[in-house]
Amino acid sequence: MKKYLLFASLIASVCVFSCKKQYSCQCATTITSPGYNPFTVSSLTQIDTRTTKKRAETICAHTEKQLQKNTIDYKNGSETVTTSCALK
């Protein structure tokens, strides 16, 4: 009986520690222009389950920089473009 209990607790602990958390990067880009209402676009990108939290934070930070750079290419004159991303 003790063997079965020990085996069951070992299996349960392996399952708990081997479960990976699913991270995602939620980004919002806001374009504002004088005389117009701000326009916001949001996106949610799933990150691979094998990724650690630190690596997921790095991926999300790089995503924010790239989105900011990409949207600046489309801006005209006095428009302001802001991008923010957060790990979820």
N, C-alpha and C positions, 0 to 999 in steps of 0.2 A: 504494500500500500504506500509506504514511504517513497519507493522508487517512482511510482506513478505520479505522486504529488510533486516530487522533485522534478521529474521530467516535464510535467505540465507547466510548472512555474518557469522552468528554463525556456521552454518554447514561447511562453507569453512574454518573457523579458526580451527575447530575441526579436519578436515581432514589434514590440514597443520601440526598441532602439533602432531597428532597421527601417522603420517607416520614415519616408522623406516627406517634407512639407512641400506643397505646391505653391510656388511664388509666382507673382505676376507683377508687371510694371504698368501702372496706370498713369497716363500722361494727358495733359490738357494744354492746348495751344490757343492763345487768345490774340486776336488781331483787332486793334482799335485804330480808328481813324477819326479825325475831327469832324463833327457833324453827323456821325453815324453811330448806331448801337454797336457795342463790341460783339464780335463773332467768335465763338469758342467751339473747338473741335476736340473731342476726347477719344482716347483709344485705350484698350486694355490688352496687353500682350502677355500670354502665358510663357513662363520660363520653365525649362526642362526640370523634371523632378529630381534629377541626379545632381542638381546644382546646389551648392552650399549657400547660406544666407549672405555671407560676405561677397561671394561671386555674383549672386543675384543683385546685390546693391551696386556693384561695379557695372553690371550690364545695364541696370536702370539709369545710372548716371551717364553712361555713354549714349544711351538712347535719347536722353534729354538734350545732350549737346548736339547730337546729329539732327534731331527734329528742329532745334533752334536754328541751326545752320541751314537746313533745307528750306525752312519757311522764310528766312531772311532773303533768300534768292528771289522770292516772289513778291516782295514788298515794293510798293510804289510811294515815293515821296515821303509824306508825313505820317505814314502808318507806323504803329508800334506793334511789335510782335514779341510776345512772352510765352515761354514754354516751361512747364513744371511737371516733373514726374515723381511718383512715390511708389515705393515697394509695398505691395499688398500681400 
